[in-house]
Amino acid sequence: MTELQQHLEFLKQYSSEYELSDITELAVLALGLAGETGEAIEIIKKLIRDNNAIVVNELITQSLIKELGDILAYVLLIGNYFDIAPAEIIKTNRQKLEKRLNNGTIRGSGNDR
């Protein structure tokens, strides 16, 4: 079992405490991901605004690590909701990016490029 899979098993125990309906669980997971992503972006915004992205100290790094961990947790739990293993998420993302790199479409817009 990979470290990501082990972490997912831990997260499932934690998240099962809420006993939500399926659609409510999905909504909570999606909104949680959005909220945690916003918190990570806020740290980066303040870093750029207040420090011109020059000064990265331990407090900023630790704050960002915590938020990225929360983002990862929500990604894993949303994947689990749809029975998508962490390895499948990573594999599919890598294939998508490799295709874009090989096609010279790493920059641009649209999901299927």
C-alpha positions as CSV (number, residue, x, y, z in Angstrom):
1,M,0.0,0.0,0.0
2,T,1.4,3.4,-1.0
3,E,1.8,6.3,1.4
4,L,-1.1,8.1,-0.4
5,Q,-3.3,5.0,-0.1
6,Q,-2.4,4.7,3.6
7,H,-3.3,8.4,4.1
8,L,-6.6,7.9,2.3
9,E,-7.5,5.0,4.6
10,F,-6.8,7.3,7.6
11,L,-8.8,10.1,6.0
12,K,-11.8,7.8,5.4
13,Q,-11.9,7.0,9.1
14,Y,-11.8,10.6,10.0
15,S,-14.4,11.7,7.5
16,S,-16.9,8.8,8.3
17,E,-17.5,10.5,11.6
18,Y,-19.9,13.0,9.9
19,E,-22.4,10.4,8.6
20,L,-23.6,12.6,5.8
21,S,-25.9,11.6,2.9
22,D,-24.1,10.9,-0.4
23,I,-24.9,14.3,-2.1
24,T,-24.2,16.2,1.1
25,E,-20.8,14.4,1.5
26,L,-19.9,15.3,-2.1
27,A,-20.9,18.9,-1.5
28,V,-18.9,19.2,1.7
29,L,-15.8,17.7,0.0
30,A,-16.1,20.0,-3.0
31,L,-16.6,23.1,-0.9
32,G,-13.8,22.0,1.4
33,L,-11.4,21.7,-1.5
34,A,-12.4,25.1,-2.7
35,G,-12.0,26.6,0.7
36,E,-8.6,25.1,1.4
37,T,-7.4,26.1,-2.1
38,G,-8.5,29.6,-1.3
39,E,-6.5,29.6,1.9
40,A,-3.3,28.4,0.1
41,I,-3.8,31.1,-2.5
42,E,-4.3,33.7,0.2
43,I,-0.9,32.8,1.7
44,I,0.8,33.1,-1.7
45,K,-1.1,36.4,-2.4
46,K,0.2,37.9,0.9
47,L,3.7,36.6,0.2
48,I,3.7,38.5,-3.1
49,R,1.9,41.6,-1.9
50,D,3.8,42.0,1.4
51,N,7.2,40.6,0.4
52,N,7.4,40.8,-3.3
53,A,7.8,37.0,-3.2
54,I,11.4,37.5,-2.0
55,V,11.2,36.6,1.7
56,V,10.0,33.1,2.3
57,N,10.4,32.2,6.0
58,E,9.6,29.1,8.0
59,L,6.2,30.4,9.1
60,I,5.1,30.9,5.5
61,T,6.5,27.5,4.5
62,Q,4.8,25.7,7.4
63,S,1.5,27.5,6.7
64,L,1.6,26.5,3.1
65,I,2.5,22.9,3.9
66,K,-0.6,22.7,6.2
67,E,-2.9,24.1,3.5
68,L,-1.5,21.9,0.8
69,G,-2.0,18.9,3.1
70,D,-5.7,19.9,3.4
71,I,-6.0,20.2,-0.4
72,L,-4.4,16.8,-0.8
73,A,-6.8,15.3,1.7
74,Y,-9.8,16.7,-0.1
75,V,-8.5,15.5,-3.5
76,L,-8.0,12.0,-2.1
77,L,-11.5,12.0,-0.5
78,I,-13.2,13.2,-3.7
79,G,-11.4,10.6,-5.7
80,N,-12.5,8.0,-3.2
81,Y,-16.1,9.2,-3.4
82,F,-15.9,8.3,-7.1
83,D,-13.9,5.1,-6.5
84,I,-10.8,6.6,-8.1
85,A,-7.5,5.4,-6.5
86,P,-4.8,7.9,-5.8
87,A,-2.5,6.1,-8.3
88,E,-5.1,6.5,-11.0
89,I,-5.3,10.3,-10.4
90,I,-1.5,10.6,-10.7
91,K,-1.2,8.3,-13.7
92,T,-4.0,10.1,-15.6
93,N,-2.6,13.5,-14.8
94,R,0.9,12.5,-15.9
95,Q,-0.4,11.1,-19.2
96,K,-2.4,14.2,-19.9
97,L,0.6,16.5,-19.3
98,E,3.0,14.2,-21.3
99,K,0.5,14.3,-24.2
100,R,0.4,18.1,-24.0
101,L,4.2,18.4,-23.8
102,N,4.6,16.0,-26.8
103,N,2.0,17.9,-28.8
104,G,3.5,21.3,-28.0
105,T,0.2,22.3,-26.3
106,I,1.4,22.6,-22.7
107,R,0.4,26.2,-22.9
108,G,-3.0,27.2,-24.1
109,S,-6.6,26.7,-23.0
110,G,-9.1,23.9,-23.2
111,N,-9.2,20.6,-21.4
112,D,-8.6,18.4,-24.4
113,R,-5.6,19.8,-26.1
